[in-house]
Amino acid sequence: MACTTLLVGKKASYNGATLIARNDDSPTGVFHVKKLVVVEPKDQPRHYQSVLSRVKVELPDNPLRYTAMPNVNKKDGIWAAAGVNSANVSMTATETITSNPRVLGADPYVEYVPAKGGKKEIPGGIGEEELVVLVLPYIKSAREGALRLGSLLEQYGTYEPNGIAFSDKDEIWWLESIGGHHWIARKVKDDEYVIMPNQFGLDRFDFSDAYGAKKENLCSPDLQQFVEQNHLALDLEGEFNPRLAFGSHEDSDHVYNTPRAWYIGRYFNPRSIKWEGPEAQYTPESDDIPWALKPERKITVEDVKYILASHFQGTPFDPYSKIVSPEKGLYRPIGISRTAFLSIAEIRGDKPEAIQAVEWFAFGSNVFNALVPFYPNTDAVPAYFGKTTLTVSTDAFYWSSRLLGALADPHFGRCGILIERYQNSVMNQGRALLNQYDQKIAAASDKAALIAEANEAVAEMAKKETDKALDAVLFETSCQMKNGFARSDN
């Protein structure tokens, strides 16, 4: 999936929570229909078989309840994508990353081979279709998530390159697959944020820690030997750089990937790093933009939404700019038309366990959608969020968000203010409901009932505000139709 991921350590966030966020972007020409669900332990499969790769995986008999954002159309499998389990551990999978021929020549992907000409079917490896289902229900910490997924990659292999994030109230771990069976993972420093735009990201790694105390670095057991045998270490400074070893260096990266990293870094570090001009330390086409940086100020959920909805505002590359520029639309924006959903897992260590996690989410293009909070420690999902079908309907938050974006996009100049008011109104009311119910639930004996009530209140507010925004945008765009005429009947 062509996505953008942002990770924020607990000392870099506004309230001491860990934040892991990802735009789940569909491929070109595809718009995956998504919904929010809660998977109960009784509904979790014990014998899993992939639709795409046909791999079979036996699963433990003690799964936790978890939320997920599956595809409504199951023809390609579940694609659970992101969620939070009942132990307040979150996972987002996946950020499609890059590789190179040296890696894939040494450790090829495990591809599915269908039965043909009397030969038996050969299953492929695991992939984005099932990663959340295979891992999230069985982990009680972010570190456990990296270790479990790593062991599955070693056992079954994979048919694609992916980056996956895990978080709990204290830690964030980021794992990247390498070739068919290898992997590498690092703990995000508490005072840093991480930028991931569809490229192999990790730019430093400590093998001595990975093979020793394992405090901040983990990897497949033979990774160092794999690097040495296949001459993958390309850095000249003596420190191992995984991005150089395992990642790509393509012209297409400079159009599709690196500009997003540049814009995110420019937003969170506008003064400490020079991003523009002849003396710029990094440009939109730099391959060495750091994977992790210390922000100049604390990062909020609103910041995460803003930057993951961005389209190069304030630069010549903005496709919505009124300024005529040959660079307009040159680079792939972060807030793109084919986003299926945005998920931000906020794990708050200062709250009771029942409400420690908040799963913020939005459907459709982030430029036009609105972000809402959801308490994932529940067995119920409001119909507006979870009863989405393949039929377009304003009774579903997903479809209303898609409609809003499609209507407003061609008339951005006129509709932009309507969208801004909508987004602010939903965020303001969402924050108010969260504060109100945080206090109520913390003091209540029957927390489950209040959590369900809170989520329903958020859904009711989201529907009311989204319907109102649709009405306003529909009126404005109807007035701009090409077959309009200034004179009315007498």
ZAVEXLUM-353783 format. One line per 4 residues: number of its first residue (from 0); their letters; for each residue x, y, z of C-alpha. Coordinates in steps of 0.2 Angstrom, whole numbers, plus 5000, padded with zeros to 4 digits. Each point is the difference from the previous one (the first is absolute). Layout:
NUM = a = X:Y:Z; ...;
***
This chain:
0 = mact = 5000:5000:5000; 5006:5017:4996; 4999:5008:5017; 5008:5013:5011;
4 = tllv = 5005:4996:5019; 5004:5011:5014; 5006:4994:5017; 5001:5011:5016;
8 = gkka = 5009:4995:5016; 4992:5004:5016; 5012:5014:5005; 4997:5008:4983;
12 = syng = 4981:5000:5001; 4990:5013:5008; 4993:4990:5014; 5013:4986:5003;
16 = atli = 4990:4987:4989; 5008:4990:4987; 4993:5004:4982; 5001:4988:4985;
20 = arnd = 4991:5006:4985; 4998:4995:4982; 4991:5005:4984; 4993:4984:4992;
24 = dspt = 5001:5004:4982; 4993:4989:4986; 5010:4997:4984; 4997:5011:4985;
28 = gvfh = 4983:4998:4993; 4993:4991:5015; 4990:5006:5015; 4999:4987:5013;
32 = vkkl = 4984:5001:5010; 5004:4999:5019; 4990:4998:5016; 5004:4999:5019;
36 = vvve = 4997:4984:5009; 5004:4991:5016; 5006:4982:4999; 4995:4989:5015;
40 = pkdq = 5011:4986:5005; 4986:4987:4995; 5001:5008:4982; 5018:5000:4998;
44 = prhy = 5006:4985:4989; 5010:4986:5007; 5005:4993:4982; 5004:5015:4989;
48 = qsvl = 5002:4998:4981; 5005:5015:4989; 4989:5004:4985; 5014:5007:4990;
52 = srvk = 5015:4989:5004; 4990:4985:5006; 5012:4998:5015; 4993:4991:5015;
56 = velp = 5004:5006:5018; 4995:4991:5016; 4996:5013:5013; 5000:4999:5019;
60 = dnpl = 4984:4997:5010; 5001:5015:5011; 4996:5015:4989; 4996:5017:5008;
64 = ryta = 4986:5011:4994; 5006:5013:4987; 4993:5014:4988; 5004:4999:4982;
68 = mpnv = 4997:5010:4984; 4996:4986:4987; 4995:5001:4982; 4982:4999:4998;
72 = nkkd = 5003:4990:4984; 5008:4984:5005; 5005:4994:4983; 5019:5003:5004;
76 = giwa = 4999:4995:5019; 4997:5009:5016; 5013:5015:4999; 4997:5004:5018;
80 = aagv = 5013:5015:4998; 5000:5007:5018; 4993:4998:5017; 5002:5000:5019;
84 = nsan = 4998:4984:5011; 4993:4998:5017; 5017:5001:5008; 5001:5018:4993;
88 = vsmt = 5013:4995:4987; 4998:5007:4982; 5007:4995:4983; 4999:5008:4983;
92 = atet = 5004:4989:4985; 5007:5004:4988; 5010:5013:4992; 5006:4993:4984;
96 = itsn = 5019:5004:4999; 5014:4997:4987; 5014:4987:4997; 5014:4998:4987;
100 = prvl = 5006:4986:4989; 5015:4995:5011; 4988:4996:5015; 4987:4991:4989;
104 = gadp = 5013:4990:4991; 5007:4994:5016; 4983:4997:5009; 4986:5000:4987;
108 = yvey = 4981:5003:5004; 4990:4984:5004; 4988:5001:4985; 4984:4990:4998;
112 = vpak = 5001:4987:4986; 4983:4994:4994; 4997:4982:4996; 5003:4997:4981;
116 = ggkk = 5005:4986:4988; 4998:4987:5013; 5011:5009:5013; 4994:5004:5017;
120 = eipg = 4996:5017:5007; 5014:5008:5009; 4994:5013:5013; 5009:5017:5002;
124 = gige = 5005:5009:5015; 4990:5011:5012; 4996:5018:4995; 4989:5016:5004;
128 = eelv = 4984:4990:4997; 5002:4991:5017; 5014:5008:5011; 4988:5008:5012;
132 = vlvl = 4990:4984:5002; 5016:4989:5003; 5008:5012:5013; 4989:5013:5009;
136 = pyik = 4988:4987:5009; 5016:4992:5008; 5011:5014:5007; 5000:5009:5016;
140 = sare = 5014:5013:4996; 5007:5009:4985; 5016:4990:5002; 4990:4984:5000;
144 = galr = 4992:5005:4983; 5017:5003:4992; 5006:4983:5006; 4985:4990:4995;
148 = lgsl = 4999:5007:4983; 5019:4998:4998; 4998:4981:5004; 4986:4998:4988;
152 = leqy = 5010:5008:4986; 5014:4988:5003; 4988:4985:5000; 4989:5005:4985;
156 = gtye = 5009:5013:4991; 4991:5015:4991; 4996:5004:4982; 5002:5019:5002;
160 = pngi = 5010:5013:5009; 4991:5008:5015; 5003:5011:5015; 4989:4997:5016;
164 = afsd = 4998:5010:5016; 4995:4994:5017; 4996:5011:5016; 4996:4999:5018;
168 = kdei = 4999:5013:5013; 5019:5001:5002; 5008:4994:4984; 4999:5001:4981;
172 = wwle = 5008:4987:4989; 5003:5000:4981; 5003:4985:4990; 5005:4999:4982;
176 = sigg = 5001:4984:4990; 5016:4996:4990; 4998:4989:4984; 4990:4984:5003;
180 = hhwi = 5005:4994:5018; 5010:5014:5008; 4995:5014:5011; 5006:5015:5011;
184 = arkv = 4992:5010:5014; 5004:5015:5010; 4992:5008:5016; 4995:5018:4996;
188 = kdde = 5008:5012:5012; 4988:5008:5012; 5005:5018:4995; 5000:4997:4981;
192 = yvim = 4987:4998:4986; 5002:4989:4985; 4996:5003:4982; 4996:4986:4988;
196 = pnqf = 4995:5004:4982; 5000:4983:4991; 5019:4997:5000; 5011:4989:5011;
200 = gldr = 5002:5012:5014; 5012:4995:5014; 5017:5009:4998; 5009:4993:5014;
204 = fdfs = 5001:4984:5010; 5010:4993:5014; 5005:4982:4997; 5009:4999:5017;
208 = dayg = 4983:5004:5009; 4990:4989:4989; 5011:4985:5004; 5002:5005:5018;
212 = akke = 4988:5009:5012; 4987:5003:4986; 4995:5017:5008; 4997:5010:4984;
216 = nlcs = 5004:4988:4986; 4994:4983:4994; 5002:4990:4984; 5000:4983:4992;
220 = pdlq = 5014:4989:5008; 5011:4999:4985; 4997:5018:4993; 5018:5006:5003;
224 = qfve = 5007:4984:4991; 4988:5003:4986; 5006:5018:4998; 5018:4995:5000;
228 = qnhl = 4998:4985:4988; 4991:5010:4987; 5010:5016:5002; 4985:5011:5004;
232 = aldl = 5009:5012:5012; 5003:5016:4989; 5003:5013:5012; 5018:5008:5001;
236 = egef = 4999:5007:5018; 5002:4983:5009; 4982:5001:5007; 4987:4988:4992;
240 = nprl = 4987:5008:4991; 4985:4989:4996; 4992:5012:4988; 5016:4999:4989;
244 = afgs = 5001:4981:5002; 4982:4995:4997; 4991:5014:4992; 4998:5008:4983;
248 = heds = 5008:5015:4992; 4989:5003:4985; 4995:5015:4990; 4982:4996:5004;
252 = dhvy = 5003:5002:5019; 5004:5018:4997; 4982:5003:4993; 4990:4988:5011;
256 = ntpr = 5009:4998:5016; 5014:5012:5006; 4989:5016:4997; 4988:4994:5013;
260 = awyi = 5014:4997:5013; 5006:5017:4996; 4984:5009:5003; 4997:4991:5016;
264 = gryf = 5017:5004:5007; 4998:5018:4994; 4984:5001:5010; 5006:4993:5017;
268 = nprs = 5018:5008:4998; 4998:5016:4991; 5014:5010:5009; 5013:4987:5005;
272 = ikwe = 5002:4993:4983; 5001:5010:4983; 4988:4992:4988; 5000:5013:4986;
276 = gpea = 5012:5011:4990; 5017:4997:4993; 5007:4996:5017; 4986:4987:5004;
280 = qytp = 5006:4985:5010; 4986:4990:4993; 4990:5002:4984; 4984:4991:4994;
284 = esdd = 5012:4988:4991; 5012:4996:5013; 5003:4982:5004; 5007:5003:5017;
288 = ipwa = 4986:5008:5009; 5001:4993:5018; 4988:4986:5005; 4998:5008:5017;
292 = lkpe = 5002:5018:5006; 4997:5009:5017; 4985:5012:4996; 5002:5019:5005;
296 = rkit = 4984:4999:5010; 4988:4986:5007; 4990:4992:4987; 4981:4999:5001;
300 = vedv = 4986:4989:4992; 4995:5015:4990; 5018:5002:4994; 5000:4982:4994;
304 = kyil = 4983:5002:4991; 5006:5016:4992; 5017:4994:4993; 4992:4983:4994;
308 = ashf = 4987:5011:4991; 5013:5011:4992; 5002:5004:4982; 5016:5011:5000;
312 = qgtp = 4991:5015:5006; 5011:5016:5000; 5011:4993:4986; 5000:5000:4981;
316 = fdpy = 4995:4982:5000; 4982:5002:5007; 4988:4993:4987; 4986:5012:5007;
320 = skiv = 5011:5016:5000; 4993:5014:4990; 5018:5005:4995; 5005:4995:4983;
324 = spek = 5016:4989:5002; 5008:4987:4989; 5003:4990:5016; 4982:4999:5005;
328 = glyr = 4995:4982:5002; 5018:4994:4997; 5001:4989:5016; 4988:4987:5007;
332 = pigi = 4990:5009:5015; 4998:4992:5017; 4982:5004:5000; 4995:4990:4984;
336 = srta = 4983:4996:4992; 5001:4982:5003; 5003:4999:5019; 4988:4987:5007;
340 = flsi = 5002:5005:5018; 5011:5009:5012; 5003:4991:5017; 5009:5008:5015;
344 = aeir = 5002:4989:5015; 5003:5011:5015; 5005:4989:5015; 4999:5011:5016;
348 = gdkp = 5010:4994:5015; 4991:5012:5012; 4983:4993:4998; 4991:4985:5007;
352 = eaiq = 5002:4984:4990; 4982:5000:4993; 5003:5017:4992; 5019:4999:4998;
356 = avew = 4999:4998:4981; 4991:5012:4988; 4999:4996:4981; 4998:5015:4990;
360 = fafg = 4994:4997:4982; 4994:5008:4984; 4994:4992:4984; 5004:5007:4982;
364 = snvf = 5012:5013:4995; 5007:5009:5015; 4999:5017:4991; 4981:5000:5002;
368 = nalv = 4996:4987:5014; 4998:5003:5018; 5009:4990:5015; 4990:4992:5014;
372 = pfyp = 5005:4991:5016; 4994:4983:5004; 5003:4990:5016; 5006:4983:4994;
376 = ntda = 4998:4990:5016; 4982:4995:4996; 4990:4986:4991; 4989:5012:4990;
380 = vpay = 5002:5012:4985; 4987:5013:4996; 4991:4996:4983; 5007:5016:4992;
384 = fgkt = 5017:4994:5002; 4998:4981:4999; 4986:4996:4988; 5007:5006:4984;
388 = tltv = 4995:4990:4984; 5006:5001:4982; 4985:5011:4996; 5003:5018:5001;
392 = stda = 4989:5007:5015; 5001:5016:5011; 4996:4988:5014; 5018:4995:5000;
396 = fyws = 5014:5012:5006; 5011:4992:4987; 4989:5004:4985; 4995:5017:5007;
400 = srll = 5019:5005:5001; 5003:4994:4983; 4986:5010:4993; 5005:5015:5009;
404 = gala = 5018:4999:4992; 4994:4996:4983; 4988:5015:5000; 5012:5013:5008;
408 = dphf = 5016:4996:4990; 4995:5008:4983; 4995:5015:5009; 5013:5001:5014;
412 = grcg = 5001:5019:4999; 4982:5002:5005; 4997:4985:5010; 5016:5001:5010;
416 = ilie = 4993:5011:5014; 4985:4988:5001; 5011:4985:5003; 5011:5009:5013;
420 = ryqn = 4985:5005:5010; 4994:4982:4999; 5016:4993:5006; 5002:5012:5014;
424 = svmn = 4982:4997:5006; 5002:4981:5000; 5017:5002:5009; 4994:5012:5013;
428 = qgra = 4985:4990:5004; 5010:4984:5000; 5012:5007:5012; 4986:5006:5011;
432 = llnq = 4992:4982:5000; 5017:4992:5004; 5003:5011:5015; 4982:4998:5006;
436 = ydqk = 5000:4981:4999; 5018:4998:5006; 4994:5007:5017; 4983:4991:5000;
440 = iaaa = 5008:4983:4996; 5015:5002:5012; 4987:5002:5014; 4987:4987:4995;
444 = sdka = 4999:4982:5006; 4991:4995:4983; 5014:5006:4988; 4994:4989:4986;
448 = alia = 4983:5008:4998; 5007:5018:5001; 5014:4996:4987; 4986:4994:4988;
452 = eane = 4990:5015:5004; 5015:5012:4996; 5003:4991:4983; 4982:5002:4995;
456 = avae = 5001:5018:5005; 5015:5003:4989; 4991:4991:4985; 4984:5010:5003;
460 = makk = 5011:5016:5000; 5010:4995:4985; 4984:4996:4989; 4992:5016:5005;
464 = etdk = 5015:5011:4995; 5004:4990:4984; 4983:5001:4994; 5000:5019:5003;
468 = alda = 5016:5001:4991; 4994:4990:4985; 4985:5011:4999; 5011:5016:4999;
472 = vlfe = 5012:4993:4988; 4987:4993:4989; 4991:5017:4999; 5017:5009:4996;
476 = tscq = 5005:4987:4986; 4982:5000:4993; 5001:5018:4997; 5017:4998:4990;
480 = mkng = 4992:4987:4988; 5005:5004:4982; 4982:5000:4994; 4995:5014:5012;
484 = fars = 4992:5016:4993; 4998:5017:5009; 4983:5003:4995; 4985:4992:5008;
488 = dn = 4982:4998:4994; 4988:5014:5003;
***
